[in-house]
Amino acid sequence: MIARLADARFLSLAFAMAMLVAAFLFPRAEATRNGADLLLTLDITGSMNTRDYALDGAPASRIEFAKRAMRRLVADLPCPSRVALAIFTEREPLLLFEPIDVCENFAAIDAAIAGLDWRMAWEGDSRISAGLFRAVEMARRIDADLVFITDGQEAPPLPAYGAPAFEGEHGKVFGLILGAGGYEPAPIPKFDERGRETGFYGVDEVPHESRFGLPPPGSEQREGYNPRNAPFGGEMAAGSEHLSSVREPYLRQLAETTGLAYAHLEKPEAIAPALLAVAHRRPSRAPVDLRPAYAAAALGGFVILYLVVPLAEFFARRRRSRPATALSRRLP
């Protein structure tokens, strides 16, 4: 019995050492897995500064909440997914970098998302439909699915004839439009030229209608109307464009037009399941880190060596000593 335990001690030590050596010699293998290639595009226009979310118990802007959701999404993506990052303002998305591997470049991607800021915007307008259509085309060019995060508030508002026509192919690009913001209108923060917040936009500080193209029906009833010189009336229209909420019906319409899915941005942990349900899964070879498995096996060998075998030897000695003890008790 003791000889067999000595053999077990030697074998467990040899096994543990072999696993440690294998961890250095063969740390990785390759396997075929289903990942996703994504173009993450964030709206950084003025209305996205509206604080109608909460993070860590404090009010948070839509941009900050969207960044938290994007970082969680990247962390939840399966390997070997790849991510590209873009920002949107005015009518153009700007590609910051093309798709790179999430698992090998997670820290860089996470830092890039964390550094996004509304001050990166180069124009103040927010033409959502035009920006979305260009983002769809950009995703097609780099062969990625699209995640487009916006509150859907056009600034200036759409003209009377509506959004521009989508010239792409319906359903060619998979992906998700995420509607950011609450359903109740909230004030939009205003900043000076140095980026310091100075209050909120007032009703007379933003346009409430577009005066491009043909006037809307009924404009002839407006005060100061002139079919040639004032087809929209003599005074600027007043409305609620100085307040902001997620324009969900409009975003759903854009999703239907482009063939994308739509979801409201509520919980960061819910984004990955919603996206992967509609994303195009791409099988590819991905490295698999074998070192944790080797380490667990080596730990098992050391447990046998330093715990199981000593306990077995202890109980074996006790069993051997019992007959001698019983015999000594029977002798006079």
C-alpha positions as CSV (number, residue, x, y, z in Angstrom):
1,M,0.0,0.0,0.0
2,I,2.8,2.4,0.9
3,A,4.6,1.6,-2.2
4,R,1.6,2.3,-4.3
5,L,1.2,5.7,-2.6
6,A,4.8,6.5,-3.3
7,D,4.1,5.7,-6.9
8,A,1.0,8.0,-6.8
9,R,3.2,10.8,-5.2
10,F,5.7,10.5,-8.1
11,L,3.0,10.3,-10.8
12,S,1.1,13.3,-9.5
13,L,4.3,15.4,-9.3
14,A,5.3,14.3,-12.8
15,F,1.8,15.2,-14.1
16,A,1.8,18.6,-12.5
17,M,5.2,19.4,-13.9
18,A,4.2,18.2,-17.3
19,M,1.1,20.5,-17.3
20,L,3.3,23.5,-16.3
21,V,5.8,22.8,-19.1
22,A,2.9,22.4,-21.6
23,A,1.5,25.8,-20.6
24,F,4.8,27.4,-21.8
25,L,5.2,25.2,-24.9
26,F,1.6,25.0,-26.1
27,P,-0.2,28.1,-24.6
28,R,-2.7,28.4,-27.5
29,A,-4.7,26.4,-30.0
30,E,-7.1,27.4,-32.7
31,A,-10.8,26.7,-33.0
32,T,-13.7,27.8,-35.2
33,R,-16.1,30.0,-33.5
34,N,-19.0,32.3,-34.5
35,G,-18.3,36.0,-33.9
36,A,-19.6,39.3,-35.2
37,D,-18.1,42.2,-37.1
38,L,-19.6,45.5,-35.9
39,L,-19.5,49.2,-36.7
40,L,-20.4,51.1,-33.5
41,T,-21.6,54.6,-34.4
42,L,-22.5,57.1,-31.7
43,D,-24.5,60.3,-32.3
44,I,-22.5,63.1,-30.5
45,T,-24.8,66.0,-31.4
46,G,-26.2,68.6,-29.0
47,S,-29.4,66.8,-27.9
48,M,-27.4,63.8,-26.9
49,N,-26.1,65.9,-23.9
50,T,-29.6,65.8,-22.4
51,R,-29.4,64.2,-19.0
52,D,-32.3,61.8,-18.7
53,Y,-30.4,58.7,-17.7
54,A,-28.7,57.8,-14.4
55,L,-25.3,56.2,-13.8
56,D,-24.1,55.2,-10.3
57,G,-26.9,57.2,-8.7
58,A,-26.2,60.4,-10.5
59,P,-27.8,62.0,-13.6
60,A,-26.0,61.1,-16.8
61,S,-26.2,62.4,-20.4
62,R,-27.3,60.1,-23.3
63,I,-23.7,60.1,-24.6
64,E,-22.3,58.9,-21.3
65,F,-24.9,56.2,-20.9
66,A,-24.4,55.1,-24.5
67,K,-20.7,54.9,-23.9
68,R,-21.3,52.7,-20.9
69,A,-23.6,50.5,-23.0
70,M,-21.0,50.3,-25.8
71,R,-18.3,49.3,-23.5
72,R,-20.5,46.6,-22.0
73,L,-21.4,45.4,-25.4
74,V,-17.7,45.0,-26.4
75,A,-17.1,43.1,-23.2
76,D,-20.0,40.7,-23.9
77,L,-19.1,40.0,-27.6
78,P,-17.9,36.4,-28.2
79,C,-14.4,35.8,-29.6
80,P,-13.4,36.3,-32.4
81,S,-15.6,39.4,-32.9
82,R,-14.2,42.5,-34.4
83,V,-15.3,46.1,-33.8
84,A,-15.0,49.4,-35.7
85,L,-15.8,52.8,-34.2
86,A,-17.4,55.9,-35.7
87,I,-19.0,59.1,-34.5
88,F,-21.9,61.0,-36.1
89,T,-22.6,64.7,-36.3
90,E,-24.2,67.0,-39.0
91,R,-24.9,64.4,-41.7
92,E,-21.7,62.4,-41.9
93,P,-20.4,59.5,-39.8
94,L,-16.6,59.7,-39.2
95,L,-14.8,56.3,-39.1
96,L,-12.2,56.4,-36.2
97,F,-10.8,52.9,-36.9
98,E,-11.7,49.9,-39.0
99,P,-12.7,46.5,-37.5
100,I,-10.1,45.1,-35.1
101,D,-10.2,42.0,-33.0
102,V,-12.0,42.5,-29.7
103,C,-10.2,39.9,-27.6
104,E,-6.7,41.0,-28.6
105,N,-7.4,44.7,-28.5
106,F,-10.1,45.0,-25.8
107,A,-8.2,47.6,-23.8
108,A,-7.6,49.9,-26.8
109,I,-11.2,49.6,-27.9
110,D,-12.5,50.3,-24.4
111,A,-10.3,53.3,-24.0
112,A,-11.4,54.7,-27.4
113,I,-15.1,54.4,-26.5
114,A,-14.4,56.0,-23.1
115,G,-12.7,59.0,-24.8
116,L,-15.7,59.9,-27.0
117,D,-17.0,63.4,-26.3
118,W,-19.5,65.8,-27.8
119,R,-16.7,68.3,-28.3
120,M,-15.5,66.1,-31.2
121,A,-18.5,67.4,-33.3
122,W,-17.5,69.5,-36.2
123,E,-21.0,70.9,-36.9
124,G,-24.0,71.6,-34.8
125,D,-26.7,70.2,-37.1
126,S,-28.1,66.7,-36.6
127,R,-29.5,65.2,-39.8
128,I,-30.3,61.7,-38.4
129,S,-31.6,60.1,-41.6
130,A,-28.8,61.3,-43.8
131,G,-26.2,60.2,-41.2
132,L,-27.8,56.8,-40.7
133,F,-28.0,56.1,-44.5
134,R,-24.3,57.0,-44.8
135,A,-23.5,54.8,-41.8
136,V,-25.3,51.9,-43.5
137,E,-23.1,52.4,-46.6
138,M,-20.0,52.6,-44.5
139,A,-20.9,49.3,-42.8
140,R,-21.4,47.7,-46.2
141,R,-18.0,48.9,-47.4
142,I,-16.2,47.4,-44.4
143,D,-18.4,44.3,-44.4
144,A,-19.7,44.8,-40.8
145,D,-23.1,45.0,-39.1
146,L,-24.2,48.4,-37.8
147,V,-25.0,49.6,-34.4
148,F,-26.3,53.2,-34.6
149,I,-27.0,55.0,-31.3
150,T,-29.1,58.2,-31.5
151,D,-32.1,59.9,-29.9
152,G,-33.5,60.6,-33.4
153,Q,-33.9,64.3,-33.0
154,E,-33.3,66.1,-36.3
155,A,-31.9,69.6,-36.0
156,P,-33.1,71.5,-37.9
157,P,-36.4,69.6,-38.2
158,L,-37.2,67.7,-41.3
159,P,-38.7,69.7,-44.2
160,A,-42.4,69.2,-45.0
161,Y,-41.6,66.5,-47.6
162,G,-40.0,64.4,-44.9
163,A,-36.7,62.5,-44.7
164,P,-34.5,61.9,-47.8
165,A,-35.0,58.7,-49.7
166,F,-32.9,55.7,-48.8
167,E,-30.9,54.8,-51.9
168,G,-29.2,51.7,-50.5
169,E,-30.4,48.1,-50.6
170,H,-33.0,47.2,-48.0
171,G,-31.7,44.5,-45.6
172,K,-28.2,44.4,-47.2
173,V,-26.7,45.4,-43.9
174,F,-27.7,43.8,-40.6
175,G,-27.7,45.6,-37.3
176,L,-29.5,47.6,-34.8
177,I,-30.7,51.2,-34.2
178,L,-30.6,52.0,-30.5
179,G,-32.9,54.8,-29.5
180,A,-31.3,56.9,-26.7
181,G,-33.2,59.0,-24.2
182,G,-36.3,59.1,-22.2
183,Y,-39.9,59.4,-23.4
184,E,-40.6,62.6,-21.6
185,P,-39.2,65.9,-23.1
186,A,-36.2,67.2,-21.2
187,P,-34.2,70.4,-21.5
188,I,-31.0,70.4,-23.7
189,P,-27.9,71.8,-22.0
190,K,-26.2,74.7,-23.6
191,F,-22.4,75.4,-23.7
192,D,-20.3,78.3,-24.5
193,E,-17.3,78.4,-26.9
194,R,-15.0,77.0,-24.2
195,G,-17.3,74.0,-23.5
196,R,-18.7,75.4,-20.2
197,E,-22.3,74.7,-19.5
198,T,-24.3,77.9,-19.4
199,G,-27.9,76.7,-19.0
200,F,-30.5,75.2,-21.3
201,Y,-31.7,76.1,-24.7
202,G,-34.8,78.3,-24.8
203,V,-37.8,78.2,-27.1
204,D,-36.4,81.1,-29.2
205,E,-32.9,79.7,-29.6
206,V,-33.5,76.7,-31.9
207,P,-35.4,76.4,-35.2
208,H,-38.8,74.6,-34.8
209,E,-39.3,73.9,-38.5
210,S,-37.3,73.6,-41.6
211,R,-37.8,76.3,-44.3
212,F,-36.2,74.3,-47.1
213,G,-38.3,73.1,-50.0
214,L,-42.0,73.5,-50.2
215,P,-44.0,74.9,-47.3
216,P,-46.2,72.6,-45.3
217,P,-50.0,72.4,-46.0
218,G,-51.9,75.2,-44.5
219,S,-49.1,77.7,-44.5
220,E,-51.3,80.1,-46.4
221,Q,-53.3,80.6,-43.3
222,R,-50.2,81.9,-41.4
223,E,-49.8,85.5,-40.5
224,G,-47.7,87.4,-43.1
225,Y,-48.0,84.7,-45.7
226,N,-46.9,85.6,-49.2
227,P,-46.7,82.9,-51.9
228,R,-43.5,84.5,-53.3
229,N,-41.7,86.3,-50.5
230,A,-42.9,84.5,-47.4
231,P,-44.4,81.1,-48.3
232,F,-43.8,79.9,-44.7
233,G,-45.4,83.0,-43.1
234,G,-44.0,86.1,-41.7
235,E,-43.0,84.8,-38.3
236,M,-40.9,81.9,-37.1
237,A,-42.9,78.9,-35.9
238,A,-42.7,78.0,-32.2
239,G,-42.7,74.5,-31.0
240,S,-40.9,72.2,-28.5
241,E,-37.6,71.5,-30.4
242,H,-35.8,73.1,-27.4
243,L,-36.8,70.0,-25.5
244,S,-35.6,66.5,-26.3
245,S,-36.9,63.0,-26.0
246,V,-36.3,59.8,-27.9
247,R,-38.1,60.0,-31.3
248,E,-39.0,56.4,-31.3
249,P,-41.7,56.3,-34.0
250,Y,-39.3,58.1,-36.4
251,L,-36.4,55.7,-35.5
252,R,-38.7,52.7,-36.0
253,Q,-39.6,54.1,-39.4
254,L,-35.9,54.4,-40.3
255,A,-35.3,50.9,-39.1
256,E,-38.0,49.6,-41.4
257,T,-36.7,51.6,-44.3
258,T,-33.1,50.3,-44.0
259,G,-33.9,46.8,-42.8
260,L,-32.3,47.2,-39.4
261,A,-33.8,46.2,-36.1
262,Y,-34.7,48.8,-33.4
263,A,-34.4,48.7,-29.7
264,H,-34.7,51.3,-26.9
265,L,-31.4,51.9,-25.0
266,E,-32.3,51.0,-21.4
267,K,-30.0,48.4,-19.8
268,P,-26.4,48.1,-21.0
269,E,-26.4,44.4,-20.3
270,A,-29.3,43.9,-22.7
271,I,-27.6,45.2,-25.8
272,A,-25.5,42.2,-26.7
273,P,-28.4,39.7,-26.7
274,A,-30.5,42.1,-28.8
275,L,-27.7,42.6,-31.3
276,L,-26.6,39.0,-31.6
277,A,-30.2,38.0,-32.3
278,V,-30.1,40.0,-35.5
279,A,-26.4,40.2,-36.4
280,H,-24.7,38.2,-39.1
281,R,-22.6,35.6,-37.3
282,R,-19.3,35.0,-39.0
283,P,-17.4,31.8,-38.3
284,S,-13.7,32.2,-38.2
285,R,-10.6,30.7,-36.7
286,A,-9.8,32.1,-33.3
287,P,-7.1,31.5,-30.8
288,V,-8.0,29.6,-27.6
289,D,-6.0,30.2,-24.5
290,L,-5.1,26.8,-23.0
291,R,-3.1,28.1,-20.1
292,P,-6.0,28.2,-17.6
293,A,-6.8,24.5,-18.4
294,Y,-3.1,23.6,-17.9
295,A,-3.0,25.5,-14.7
296,A,-6.2,23.8,-13.4
297,A,-4.7,20.4,-14.3
298,A,-1.4,21.2,-12.6
299,L,-3.3,22.4,-9.5
300,G,-5.1,19.1,-9.4
301,G,-1.8,17.3,-9.5
302,F,-0.4,19.3,-6.6
303,V,-3.6,18.7,-4.6
304,I,-3.1,14.9,-5.1
305,L,0.6,15.3,-4.2
306,Y,0.2,17.4,-1.0
307,L,-3.3,16.6,0.2
308,V,-4.7,13.3,-1.1
309,V,-1.6,11.2,-0.8
310,P,-0.6,12.4,2.7
311,L,-4.2,11.8,3.9
312,A,-4.1,8.3,2.3
313,E,-0.7,7.5,4.0
314,F,-2.1,8.8,7.3
315,F,-5.1,6.5,7.2
316,A,-2.9,3.6,6.0
317,R,-0.7,3.9,9.0
318,R,-3.6,4.0,11.3
319,R,-5.0,0.8,9.9
320,R,-1.6,-0.9,10.3
321,S,-1.3,0.2,13.9
322,R,-4.7,-1.0,15.0
323,P,-3.9,-4.8,15.1
324,A,-0.7,-4.2,17.1
325,T,-2.6,-2.1,19.6
326,A,-5.3,-4.7,20.0
327,L,-2.7,-7.5,20.5
328,S,-0.9,-5.5,23.2
329,R,-4.2,-5.1,25.1
330,R,-4.8,-8.9,25.1
331,L,-1.3,-9.8,26.5
332,P,-1.0,-10.2,30.3
